[in-house]
Amino acid sequence: MIRNIFYVFVTFVLSFYVNAEENLISLQSHYSAKETADRFESILKDKGLTLFARIDHQQNAATVNLPLRPTEVIIFGNPKIGTLLMHCAQNVAIDLPQKVLITEDADKKVWLSYNNPNYIKKRHNIVGCEKVTNKIAIVLNKLGIGATSK
């Protein structure tokens, strides 16, 4: 009986962990949060992607005298690819343009995170657009690794 309860509990806890892992991809960076964000922005420009905004939440928090560890969001995209995805499911536009989150955790580790394209695909019930979603996954992975790796 106790074994069964333990099994159900572990399964329940792991289901939340797996779900979180599937929805958000996080890469640990070898650089500071600012340097990671700067590297990401530079790579975007080199690849010809559009940078829509860079939001420094730590800086914004400081304007109201509130502390916040380094936290930045970079909003970017490629209209050629995003539009193809919207042709498959127009409501995916709520998740476009793409975003990355760069944070420093309590242990001073820096993370670059982004929505897993498979999560977006499931969220919007996108069917028949595997070529586009696979391309997005590959590009996000390359951008993330480029910004976080030595």
N, C-alpha and C positions, 0 to 999 in steps of 0.2 A: 504494500500500500504506500509506504513512504517513498519507495523507489519510483512508483508511478507519479506521485505528487511532484517529486523532484524532477522527473523527466518532463512533465507538463510545464513546470516553472522554467526550466532551462530552455525548453523549446519556445516558450512565450518571450523570454528575454532575448534570445538569439534572433527571433523574428524581427524585433525592433532594430537590433544591431544591423542585420543584413539589409533591412529596408533602408536604413539611413545610409549604409554604404552604397547601395544601388542608386540612390537619388543624387548623391553629392560625391564628386571625385575630388580628393584632396591630395596634394603633393607637398611634401616637406621641402622647404627651400634651404639652400646653403648660404643664403644672403639675408640681409636685414629686410624688413618689410618694405621700406622705401626703395631699396636697391632692387628688390624683386619686382615691385610695381614699375620702376623705371625701366628695368630690363624688358618686362612684358610690353610696355608701351613702345619701346624701341623696336622690338621684334614685329609688333603690329605694323608699324610704319614701314619697316623694311619689306614686309610681305604685301604691302599695298592695301591692307585692311583699313576700314574706317574707324577712327577713334571718335566716339560720340561724347564721352564724358569720363572724367576721372574724379571720383568723389572721395575726399579725405575725411572720414567720419571722426577721426581723432582731432583733427584741426577744427572741425565744426563743433565738437563737444567742448573744446577749449574756449570757444567764443561765449559759452554760457557757463564757464567755470566748472565744468564737469570732467573728471578724468576718464580716459579711455585708452586702452592699449592700442598700438597701431592697427588701424582697420581702414582699408581702402577698397573701393569697388571701381572696376574699370568696365565701361560699357563700350562695346565694339561690335563690328560685324562686317558682312559682305553682302550687299543687297542682291547680288546675283544668286547666292546660295539661299539666303533668307527668303527671298521671293519664291524660289522653287519649293521650299518647305511650306510656305503659306499656300501655294497652289494645292498641296496635298491636304492641308487642314488649315483653313484661314484663322481659326482660333489660336493657333500656335503663336500668332503675333503678340499675344500677351507675354510670352517668354522671349521675345526678340526685341531689340538686338541682344546678342550674347552678353553675359556678364562673368567676370571673375572677381573673386573676393580674396584679398590678401590680408592676413591677420597674423598677429603675434600672440601666442597663448601665454598663460601664466608661467610656463616654464621657459619662456623666451624662445620657443620654437616658432618658426615662421611657416605659414601654410598658404598655398595658393589653391583655391577651391572653385569648382564650377559645376553646374548642373550636368548630370550624365545625360547625353543625348538619348539614350534608351529610356530614361525616365520621362523625358519630354515626349518621346514617341508614344509611350504608354499613356501618359497623362492626357494627350490629345487624340488618342486612338488613331494614330497615323498609320495608314496601310499603303503599301506599294511605293514607298519612298526610301527604301533601304539604301539605295545608292547615295542619296543626299545625306541621310542621317549618318551613314558610315563615313562619308567625307568629313562631315562636321566633327565626328568623334576623333578622326585621325588628326585634323587640324588643331582641335583643342588640346589633344595630347601633345603634339609637337610644340605648340606655343607654351604650354605649361612646363614641359621638360626643359625647353630652351631658357625659360625665365628662372627656373629653380635649380638647375644643375650646373656643376662646374665644368 
